[in-house]
Amino acid sequence: MSAENGATSAPTRGVRHVPAAEDEACQRGATAIVYCEANFGAIDGKTANGLVRHSERYKILSVIDSEKAGLDSGTVLDGTPNGIPIQRDMAHALAHAGELPDYFIFGIAPASGMLSTHERGLVLAAIDRGMNIVNGLHEFLSDDPEFAAASAANKVQILDVRKPRPKKDLRIFSGSIADIACPRIAVLGTDCAIGKRTTATVLARTLEAMGLRAVMVGTGQTGLMQGARYGIALDAVPSQFCAGELEATLLEAYFGEDPDVIVIEGQGALSHPAYSTSSFILRGSCPDAVVLQHAPGRLHRCDFPGMAMPTPASEIKLIETFADTRVIGMALNHEHMTDVEVGAAIERYEHELGIPVTDALTRPPERLADMVLAAFPALRSRLTASTR
């Protein structure tokens, strides 16, 4: 389904709501360095963290963070080396690369969504060296006269990942989401920056490995940078069009890929007063099921020290009251927890909530897939013989 200015038309098949330049980068395996000064492995470094863990669009050569220089980025994140080093600054990153990388990615996601004066200088320096820029902030650098002039002078591109389509082309909700016959599963959470995108990615990849056709629909800038085939940076879309844009994107994914399952990346938290994106995701995707992401070791909301974390039970009640859906399982974020504590939390929440619980990164990923197969048993007939 596509709708312009309120008019509906047949679904657009195979359309991907990502810039053509990014699709080209994906096809040719473009190289990139990721800037994440003083934030790699932390909450505001979630864009860099996500790209290091998984990227279909770019080959990540290194991460820039002087506070962790010399370390392996995989070791910092997950305790397992991945061969992507952390460099002190741009000069060291370029020396390690050996040749000019195709892209300089700004890998920090600050609450302000804006570049500092110092960061503006760094991005301009990257442009002057001839690197294309990938920017996931709310500040659109391609609209900035200084950046526009620099990119034109150096013949490079600025990809503002969050920049929505022109208002005249935005779609409104039509109800055509009912035309999607396969299960739609949203991964929601109890807070922002809690691992929803990572869990959604692991779930989709695991279902694919088991023989199902699974498509992940990204709803934030990092998922789009990683290579989500379909997606939209929902928090940059005017609220009137959020549900419709997501519905249209899901329809594009469904008619373009004929999937067995669609996995929708969540944003924020339905109970969090600072975010409205979870409500738009529930309205626009009308999910058949939800997997909830929770961090037992997190005492308060990100950037809100006076706001205590909700309990999973309260978030589940809110989600199931707000939307005609059901929470079929929960995934944990193991920050500030030992493996023993993760195991104890899994047992405790399974007993308390009566649903399966796992951790996408420290437990077998098949446990996530089992949640989906238990909730939608008809999918088992489509598994490959080796995974039944």
Backbone torsions as a table, in degrees:
resi	resn	phi	psi	omega
1	MET	NA	133.9	173.3
2	SER	-131.3	139.5	179.7
3	ALA	-137.8	130.4	177.1
4	GLU	-122.2	125.8	179.7
5	ASN	53.7	35.3	175.1
6	GLY	91.7	-10.3	179.7
7	ALA	-89.6	139.5	-179.4
8	THR	-103.7	156.2	176.8
9	SER	-148.8	178.8	-179.4
10	ALA	-65.7	152.8	178.8
11	PRO	-57.5	141.2	176.1
12	THR	-85.3	119.1	-175.7
13	ARG	-85.1	132.6	171.8
14	GLY	74.7	8.6	-179.9
15	VAL	-80.0	135.4	179.7
16	ARG	-117.6	122.6	-176.0
17	HIS	-84.0	61.5	171.5
18	VAL	-134.9	149.7	-178.5
19	PRO	-58.0	144.3	-179.3
20	ALA	-58.6	-35.2	179.7
21	ALA	-62.8	-34.6	178.8
22	GLU	-72.0	-38.4	176.1
23	ASP	-61.1	-39.5	178.5
24	GLU	-63.9	-41.7	178.4
25	ALA	-60.2	-41.8	-179.7
26	CYS	-62.0	-42.2	-176.1
27	GLN	-67.1	-32.1	-175.1
28	ARG	-105.6	9.4	176.3
29	GLY	61.5	50.9	-176.1
30	ALA	-60.6	142.7	179.1
31	THR	-89.4	152.8	-177.2
32	ALA	-154.4	148.9	166.4
33	ILE	-111.6	148.9	-174.2
34	VAL	-118.2	124.7	178.4
35	TYR	-89.0	126.3	-179.1
36	CYS	-150.8	44.8	-174.1
37	GLU	-53.2	125.3	175.4
38	ALA	64.2	12.4	-176.3
39	ASN	-133.0	-1.9	-176.9
40	PHE	-66.4	132.6	-177.5
41	GLY	84.2	-5.3	179.2
42	ALA	-102.9	176.1	-175.3
43	ILE	-62.3	-46.3	-178.3
44	ASP	-72.2	-8.6	175.9
45	GLY	-94.7	21.2	-171.9
46	LYS	-62.4	-29.4	177.9
47	THR	-66.9	-48.3	177.0
48	ALA	-64.0	-42.2	179.1
49	ASN	-57.0	-45.7	-178.6
50	GLY	-65.6	-40.2	-179.0
51	LEU	-67.4	-34.3	178.2
52	VAL	-69.6	-37.7	-179.8
53	ARG	-73.0	-36.0	-175.2
54	HIS	-160.2	124.4	175.2
55	SER	-150.6	116.8	175.2
56	GLU	-90.9	-20.0	-173.3
57	ARG	-91.7	-35.9	-175.7
58	TYR	-126.9	147.5	169.7
59	LYS	-91.7	108.3	-176.2
60	ILE	-79.4	119.2	-177.6
61	LEU	-87.8	-38.1	-179.6
62	SER	-166.8	167.9	176.0
63	VAL	-120.0	140.3	178.2
64	ILE	-100.6	116.5	175.0
65	ASP	-161.4	103.5	-173.8
66	SER	-62.2	-26.7	-178.0
67	GLU	-72.6	-19.1	-179.6
68	LYS	-124.2	18.2	-177.9
69	ALA	-56.7	138.4	179.6
70	GLY	95.3	-13.2	-179.9
71	LEU	-91.7	161.8	174.4
72	ASP	-88.0	132.3	-174.5
73	SER	-65.2	-35.0	178.1
74	GLY	-66.8	-37.9	177.7
75	THR	-64.5	-41.3	179.4
76	VAL	-62.8	-43.6	-175.4
77	LEU	-77.7	-50.5	-167.8
78	ASP	-129.3	4.4	179.2
79	GLY	79.3	8.1	-179.3
80	THR	-127.8	120.8	-179.3
81	PRO	-59.8	142.7	177.9
82	ASN	-124.8	0.1	177.8
83	GLY	81.5	4.6	176.7
84	ILE	-101.4	106.2	-174.5
85	PRO	-79.3	158.7	173.6
86	ILE	-101.1	126.1	-175.6
87	GLN	-107.9	158.1	-174.8
88	ARG	-71.2	-41.1	-176.7
89	ASP	-157.7	-175.7	-177.1
90	MET	-64.2	-38.5	-179.5
91	ALA	-60.3	-45.1	179.0
92	HIS	-67.4	-37.2	179.0
93	ALA	-64.7	-40.6	179.5
94	LEU	-70.2	-37.5	177.4
95	ALA	-63.9	-39.7	178.1
96	HIS	-66.5	-37.9	-177.4
97	ALA	-65.3	-32.3	179.8
98	GLY	85.5	-36.7	174.8
99	GLU	-139.9	164.1	-174.1
100	LEU	-63.1	121.1	175.7
101	PRO	-64.2	154.7	179.3
102	ASP	-69.9	-35.5	-171.8
103	TYR	-134.0	146.3	168.7
104	PHE	-111.9	115.7	-176.6
105	ILE	-104.5	127.0	174.8
106	PHE	-82.1	109.1	-168.8
107	GLY	-101.0	13.9	178.5
108	ILE	-103.6	142.7	178.0
109	ALA	-121.7	74.6	-178.4
110	PRO	-70.3	155.3	-179.7
111	ALA	-59.4	-31.9	-178.9
112	SER	-70.2	-26.7	-177.7
113	GLY	70.5	17.7	-175.2
114	MET	-129.3	156.3	174.8
115	LEU	-80.9	143.3	170.1
116	SER	-79.3	169.3	178.1
117	THR	-58.8	-43.6	178.9
118	HIS	-62.0	-42.4	-178.7
119	GLU	-68.0	-33.2	174.8
120	ARG	-59.0	-43.4	179.9
121	GLY	-63.2	-39.1	179.3
122	LEU	-65.3	-43.6	-179.8
123	VAL	-66.7	-40.1	176.5
124	LEU	-62.9	-37.2	177.8
125	ALA	-64.9	-38.1	177.5
126	ALA	-64.5	-39.8	177.3
127	ILE	-63.8	-44.2	-179.7
128	ASP	-61.4	-28.6	177.8
129	ARG	-79.9	-10.8	176.4
130	GLY	101.1	14.7	178.0
131	MET	-92.3	139.8	170.8
132	ASN	-70.2	155.1	-175.1
133	ILE	-114.5	134.0	171.6
134	VAL	-113.6	118.0	-173.9
135	ASN	-123.2	122.1	-180.0
136	GLY	-104.8	10.7	-177.1
137	LEU	-81.2	169.4	174.9
138	HIS	-75.0	-16.1	176.8
139	GLU	-83.5	114.3	-176.2
140	PHE	-87.2	106.9	-173.9
141	LEU	-69.4	-27.5	179.6
142	SER	-67.3	-17.3	177.5
143	ASP	-92.8	-6.4	-178.7
144	ASP	-85.7	122.9	-176.4
145	PRO	-55.1	-39.4	-178.4
146	GLU	-66.4	-45.4	179.4
147	PHE	-69.6	-39.6	179.4
148	ALA	-61.1	-42.5	179.6
149	ALA	-66.0	-42.1	-179.3
150	ALA	-65.4	-41.4	-179.5
151	SER	-67.6	-37.2	177.7
152	ALA	-66.8	-41.7	-178.6
153	ALA	-65.4	-33.2	-177.0
154	ASN	-101.7	3.5	176.5
155	LYS	56.1	46.3	176.5
156	VAL	-122.0	166.4	-179.2
157	GLN	-106.5	147.7	170.9
158	ILE	-112.3	118.8	179.5
159	LEU	-102.5	104.2	176.1
160	ASP	-88.6	95.1	-169.5
161	VAL	-62.8	-32.9	-176.9
162	ARG	-82.9	-8.0	-173.2
163	LYS	-68.0	118.8	-177.7
164	PRO	-77.1	167.4	176.0
165	ARG	-65.9	163.0	179.1
166	PRO	-56.2	147.6	-175.7
167	LYS	-57.7	-33.0	-179.4
168	LYS	-65.9	-17.3	-178.0
169	ASP	-104.0	-2.0	-178.9
170	LEU	-70.1	144.6	-176.3
171	ARG	-102.3	148.0	175.6
172	ILE	-106.8	158.5	-177.9
173	PHE	-65.2	135.1	-176.8
174	SER	-120.6	-15.5	-174.0
175	GLY	92.1	-1.8	179.9
176	SER	-70.1	-5.6	175.1
177	ILE	-57.2	-25.4	179.1
178	ALA	-65.6	-16.0	178.9
179	ASP	-75.8	-11.7	179.6
180	ILE	-82.9	118.6	-173.7
181	ALA	-91.7	-17.8	-178.2
182	CYS	-88.2	160.2	178.4
183	PRO	-62.1	139.0	174.8
184	ARG	-113.1	121.5	-174.6
185	ILE	-121.0	118.1	178.4
186	ALA	-97.1	138.1	174.7
187	VAL	-102.7	103.4	-178.4
188	LEU	-106.5	175.3	-175.4
189	GLY	-146.6	176.7	177.2
190	THR	-96.6	0.2	179.1
191	ASP	-165.2	172.6	173.3
192	CYS	-81.8	166.1	175.4
193	ALA	46.2	49.6	-174.0
194	ILE	-118.7	-3.4	176.2
195	GLY	112.4	14.7	-178.4
196	LYS	-62.8	-45.1	-178.6
197	ARG	-65.3	-41.2	179.2
198	THR	-62.4	-45.8	179.3
199	THR	-64.2	-41.9	178.6
200	ALA	-61.9	-40.8	179.4
201	THR	-64.9	-46.8	179.3
202	VAL	-61.8	-42.6	179.9
203	LEU	-61.5	-48.9	-178.6
204	ALA	-62.8	-43.2	-179.2
205	ARG	-66.7	-36.4	-179.7
206	THR	-69.1	-42.0	176.8
207	LEU	-61.8	-40.5	176.3
208	GLU	-60.9	-43.6	-179.0
209	ALA	-64.8	-25.3	179.5
210	MET	-85.2	-2.8	175.7
211	GLY	105.6	1.0	177.8
212	LEU	-90.2	151.6	173.3
213	ARG	-87.9	105.3	-177.7
214	ALA	-116.9	133.7	177.0
215	VAL	-120.2	129.7	174.2
216	MET	-97.8	131.1	176.1
217	VAL	-104.5	116.5	179.9
218	GLY	-79.8	147.9	178.5
219	THR	-127.7	8.3	178.8
220	GLY	-139.7	171.0	-173.1
221	GLN	-64.9	-37.1	-176.1
222	THR	-68.2	-42.5	177.8
223	GLY	-59.6	-38.1	177.7
224	LEU	-67.8	-40.2	178.0
225	MET	-65.0	-36.8	-179.2
226	GLN	-66.6	-25.8	177.7
227	GLY	122.3	19.5	175.6
228	ALA	-54.0	125.8	-175.3
229	ARG	-67.4	-26.8	178.1
230	TYR	-134.8	139.5	178.1
231	GLY	172.1	173.8	-179.0
232	ILE	-156.9	139.9	175.4
233	ALA	-80.9	92.3	-166.7
234	LEU	-65.1	-31.7	-175.8
235	ASP	-75.0	-1.4	176.9
236	ALA	-106.5	1.5	-178.9
237	VAL	-94.0	135.7	175.7
238	PRO	-54.2	139.4	-170.9
239	SER	-56.8	-32.8	-179.9
240	GLN	-58.5	-26.8	-173.0
241	PHE	-110.0	-1.6	-174.7
242	CYS	-58.8	-51.8	-178.4
243	ALA	-62.1	-41.0	-179.0
244	GLY	-69.0	-40.3	178.1
245	GLU	-63.6	-41.4	178.7
246	LEU	-68.6	-43.0	177.6
247	GLU	-57.7	-46.0	-179.0
248	ALA	-63.9	-38.8	179.2
249	THR	-65.8	-40.4	177.3
250	LEU	-63.7	-39.9	178.1
251	LEU	-65.6	-38.7	176.2
252	GLU	-61.2	-42.2	178.8
253	ALA	-65.3	-41.8	-177.2
254	TYR	-67.3	-49.4	-178.5
255	PHE	-77.8	-21.3	178.6
256	GLY	-83.4	-27.9	-172.8
257	GLU	-120.3	-16.6	-176.6
258	ASP	51.5	56.1	-174.2
259	PRO	-79.6	162.1	170.7
260	ASP	-83.9	-29.7	-177.1
261	VAL	-145.6	141.2	171.1
262	ILE	-115.5	126.7	178.0
263	VAL	-107.0	126.5	-176.5
264	ILE	-109.4	123.2	177.5
265	GLU	-70.0	132.1	177.9
266	GLY	-87.3	168.9	177.2
267	GLN	-139.2	143.2	176.0
268	GLY	58.2	-140.3	176.3
269	ALA	-154.9	141.5	-177.5
270	LEU	-60.2	-34.0	-177.8
271	SER	-84.0	-6.5	-174.6
272	HIS	-85.6	120.3	-177.3
273	PRO	-67.6	-15.1	-178.5
274	ALA	-84.8	-7.7	-175.2
275	TYR	-131.1	141.6	175.5
276	SER	-115.8	-3.9	-172.9
277	THR	-65.6	-33.3	178.9
278	SER	-61.4	-38.7	179.5
279	SER	-65.9	-38.8	178.4
280	PHE	-67.9	-35.3	178.0
281	ILE	-65.1	-43.1	177.8
282	LEU	-65.5	-39.1	179.5
283	ARG	-72.5	-45.4	-174.2
284	GLY	-74.9	-33.7	-177.1
285	SER	-97.0	-18.3	-176.7
286	CYS	41.9	60.5	-171.7
287	PRO	-64.8	144.4	175.2
288	ASP	-74.1	-25.2	-178.3
289	ALA	-155.5	161.0	179.9
290	VAL	-131.8	137.3	166.2
291	VAL	-106.3	126.0	-176.7
292	LEU	-95.4	136.5	177.2
293	GLN	-106.3	132.0	-176.8
294	HIS	-143.0	147.2	178.0
295	ALA	-115.1	97.9	-178.3
296	PRO	-60.6	-28.0	-178.3
297	GLY	-85.8	-0.9	-179.3
298	ARG	-92.7	120.6	-175.1
299	LEU	-86.1	-30.3	-179.1
300	HIS	-140.6	165.7	-179.8
301	ARG	-65.6	149.8	176.9
302	CYS	-56.5	130.9	177.1
303	ASP	67.0	6.9	179.7
304	PHE	-133.2	74.8	-175.3
305	PRO	-61.6	-20.3	178.6
306	GLY	-91.7	4.5	-176.6
307	MET	-115.6	105.5	-177.1
308	ALA	-65.9	149.8	175.2
309	MET	-65.3	143.4	174.7
310	PRO	-77.2	161.9	173.8
311	THR	-81.0	152.3	175.3
312	PRO	-57.3	-37.9	-179.0
313	ALA	-61.3	-41.3	-179.7
314	SER	-69.4	-37.0	179.1
315	GLU	-68.2	-40.0	178.3
316	ILE	-62.1	-44.1	179.4
317	LYS	-61.1	-42.4	-179.8
318	LEU	-64.3	-46.3	-179.3
319	ILE	-60.7	-46.4	-176.2
320	GLU	-74.6	-18.3	173.3
321	THR	-82.7	-39.1	-176.9
322	PHE	-71.3	-35.6	-173.5
323	ALA	-133.2	156.4	177.1
324	ASP	-82.3	77.0	-177.4
325	THR	-151.3	179.6	178.4
326	ARG	-140.7	144.1	175.8
327	VAL	-87.6	118.2	-173.4
328	ILE	-99.9	-7.1	-179.3
329	GLY	178.9	172.2	-179.3
330	MET	-136.6	142.7	175.0
331	ALA	-117.0	142.0	-177.6
332	LEU	-100.7	146.7	165.8
333	ASN	-97.6	122.3	-171.9
334	HIS	-91.2	18.5	178.9
335	GLU	-58.2	140.3	179.1
336	HIS	62.8	22.1	-177.5
337	MET	-129.2	143.9	170.6
338	THR	-82.3	167.0	179.2
339	ASP	-63.3	-36.4	177.6
340	VAL	-62.8	-40.9	178.8
341	GLU	-66.6	-35.9	176.6
342	VAL	-62.7	-46.1	179.2
343	GLY	-60.0	-41.9	178.9
344	ALA	-66.3	-38.3	179.1
345	ALA	-66.2	-39.0	177.8
346	ILE	-59.6	-47.9	179.9
347	GLU	-63.4	-42.8	-177.7
348	ARG	-63.6	-46.9	-176.9
349	TYR	-71.5	-34.6	176.7
350	GLU	-62.0	-41.0	178.5
351	HIS	-68.3	-42.3	-176.1
352	GLU	-71.8	-41.1	-172.3
353	LEU	-98.5	-21.8	-179.3
354	GLY	73.1	25.4	177.2
355	ILE	-132.0	158.3	177.3
356	PRO	-68.5	145.2	-178.4
357	VAL	-134.2	141.9	178.5
358	THR	-152.3	-176.0	173.5
359	ASP	-129.2	120.3	-173.0
360	ALA	-63.0	-24.8	-174.4
361	LEU	-103.2	-25.3	-177.4
362	THR	-111.4	-3.7	177.9
363	ARG	-122.2	159.4	-179.3
364	PRO	-54.3	131.1	-177.5
365	PRO	-62.9	-21.1	178.9
366	GLU	-60.7	-23.2	178.5
367	ARG	-65.0	-34.5	174.6
368	LEU	-65.1	-46.2	-179.9
369	ALA	-62.4	-35.7	179.9
370	ASP	-62.3	-32.2	175.8
371	MET	-59.3	-43.8	-178.3
372	VAL	-69.6	-43.5	-178.3
373	LEU	-66.4	-34.4	177.8
374	ALA	-68.7	-36.5	-179.1
375	ALA	-78.4	-28.5	-178.1
376	PHE	-130.1	73.9	-173.2
377	PRO	-61.0	-22.1	179.6
378	ALA	-63.3	-21.5	179.8
379	LEU	-68.9	-22.8	-177.2
380	ARG	-60.8	-30.6	-179.0
381	SER	-68.7	-14.5	-178.2
382	ARG	-100.8	-1.0	178.1
383	LEU	-70.2	153.5	173.2
384	THR	-69.8	153.3	-173.9
385	ALA	-56.2	-35.1	-175.3
386	SER	-72.4	-14.8	-177.0
387	THR	-112.3	3.1	-179.0
388	ARG	-74.5	NA	NA
